[in-house]
Amino acid sequence: MAFIDFHREKLGIEPICRELAVAPSSDHQHGARLADPGKRFARARRDDELRGHIRRVHEASFGLYGSR
């Protein structure tokens, strides 16, 4: 989607999507999810929640990973 965002002004969304075999609605849905985090997939929201817990545990273990 970053490619589409970068070239949308010069080439337009629909020609790019046609060449990439991606539905233009996918680009619109992606933009909506970026604008409103509540529209993101449940898995992505859960990953964000877990990322904070993982970071906290990692920092509490002085940045160590695995056993000594």
C-alpha positions in Angstrom: 0.0 0.0 0.0 3.0 2.3 0.5 3.7 2.0 -3.2 0.1 3.1 -4.0 0.3 6.0 -1.6 3.6 7.2 -3.0 2.5 7.1 -6.7 -1.2 7.9 -6.4 -0.9 11.5 -7.5 1.2 10.8 -10.5 -0.5 7.6 -11.7 -3.8 7.3 -10.0 -5.1 4.5 -7.8 -7.1 2.5 -10.3 -4.4 2.0 -12.9 -1.9 1.0 -10.2 -4.4 -1.5 -8.6 -5.2 -2.9 -12.0 -1.5 -3.7 -12.7 -1.0 -5.1 -9.2 -4.2 -7.2 -9.4 -5.5 -5.5 -6.2 -9.0 -4.3 -5.8 -9.2 -0.5 -5.3 -11.5 -1.1 -2.4 -8.6 -2.7 -0.6 -6.7 0.5 -0.7 -9.7 2.4 0.6 -10.1 -0.1 3.4 -6.4 0.1 4.3 -6.6 3.9 4.5 -9.7 3.7 6.7 -7.9 1.4 9.1 -4.9 3.8 9.3 -7.2 6.7 10.0 -9.3 4.9 12.7 -7.4 2.2 14.7 -10.8 0.9 15.9 -11.4 -0.4 12.4 -8.3 -2.5 12.4 -8.5 -6.3 12.5 -8.9 -7.8 16.0 -5.6 -9.7 15.6 -3.8 -6.4 14.9 -5.4 -4.7 18.0 -4.4 -7.7 20.1 -0.9 -7.7 18.8 -0.6 -4.0 19.8 -1.8 -4.9 23.3 0.7 -7.8 23.6 3.6 -5.7 22.3 3.4 -3.6 25.4 3.5 -6.6 27.7 6.4 -8.2 25.8 8.3 -4.9 26.0 7.7 -4.6 29.7 8.9 -8.2 30.4 11.9 -7.8 28.2 13.0 -4.6 30.0 12.4 -6.2 33.4 14.8 -9.0 32.4 17.5 -6.4 31.5 17.0 -7.0 27.8 17.9 -10.6 28.0 16.3 -13.2 25.7 16.1 -16.9 26.6 18.0 -18.7 29.4 21.6 -18.2 30.3 
